[in-house]
Amino acid sequence: MAASCPQCGFEAVDGDECPRCGTLVAFHCDPLRIRVGPPAAPVVAPGAAWARPGRPAGLWIRALAFFLDGLFLMAVNFVRGVLAGVVLGEAAEDSPV
């Protein structure tokens, strides 16, 4: 990057740093270009080592997930029904009608 230093005015700045005063020229031109070292490696959770990003799940794994979701929702609705039956059953026994 052939530019002049914004701090001291030195004309022959070839890199990101002025050889005369040490000012980071790129910081004054574009603050988003400055990085403090190499980019960090992506963090992978221990349990997600088998997952491949960008590849959708196959038909059978999605069908299994759909089936398990249905079982879970059925169990939740069963518990809700039992609780509602207990609460409404007691209320119906106390009713004068």
C-alpha positions in Angstrom: 0.0 0.0 0.0 1.9 3.1 -1.2 0.5 5.9 0.9 1.7 8.7 3.1 1.7 8.5 6.9 -1.1 10.4 8.5 1.0 11.1 11.6 4.3 12.3 10.2 3.6 12.8 6.5 6.3 10.3 5.3 5.6 9.6 1.6 7.2 6.2 1.0 5.0 3.9 3.2 4.9 0.5 1.6 3.3 -1.6 4.3 0.8 -1.1 7.0 3.3 0.5 9.3 5.2 3.8 8.8 9.0 3.1 8.9 9.7 6.5 10.3 7.3 6.9 13.2 5.7 3.4 13.5 2.1 4.5 13.0 -0.3 1.9 11.7 -1.3 3.6 8.4 -4.0 1.0 7.6 -5.7 1.8 10.9 -6.2 5.4 9.9 -7.4 4.3 6.4 -9.6 1.4 7.3 -9.9 0.3 10.9 -11.6 -3.0 10.1 -8.5 -4.2 8.2 -6.4 -4.3 11.4 -6.3 -7.7 13.1 -4.4 -8.7 16.2 -2.8 -11.9 15.0 -4.0 -14.8 12.9 -7.7 -15.7 12.7 -8.9 -18.0 15.5 -9.7 -21.6 14.7 -13.4 -22.4 14.8 -14.6 -23.8 18.1 -16.2 -27.3 17.9 -18.3 -28.6 20.7 -17.2 -32.1 21.9 -20.5 -33.8 21.1 -20.8 -32.2 17.6 -17.7 -33.7 16.1 -19.8 -36.0 13.9 -21.9 -33.1 12.4 -20.9 -31.8 9.0 -22.0 -28.3 8.5 -23.6 -27.6 5.2 -24.9 -31.1 4.6 -28.6 -31.7 5.3 -29.7 -34.7 7.2 -30.9 -37.8 5.3 -34.4 -39.0 5.0 -34.3 -41.7 7.6 -32.7 -39.6 10.3 -35.3 -36.9 9.7 -38.1 -39.6 9.8 -36.7 -40.9 13.1 -36.6 -37.3 14.5 -40.2 -36.8 13.4 -41.3 -40.0 15.1 -39.4 -39.1 18.4 -41.0 -35.7 18.3 -44.4 -37.2 18.0 -43.8 -39.6 20.9 -42.6 -36.7 23.1 -45.6 -34.6 22.2 -47.9 -37.5 22.8 -46.4 -38.0 26.3 -46.8 -34.3 27.1 -50.4 -34.3 26.0 -51.1 -37.4 28.0 -49.8 -35.8 31.2 -51.8 -32.7 30.5 -54.9 -34.8 30.0 -54.4 -36.6 33.2 -53.9 -33.4 35.1 -56.9 -31.8 33.5 -59.0 -34.8 34.3 -58.0 -34.8 37.9 -58.7 -31.1 38.3 -61.9 -31.0 36.3 -63.1 -34.3 37.8 -62.9 -32.9 41.3 -64.7 -29.8 40.1 -67.4 -31.9 38.5 -68.0 -33.8 41.8 -68.4 -30.6 43.7 -70.9 -29.2 41.1 -74.5 -29.0 42.3 -75.9 -29.9 38.9 
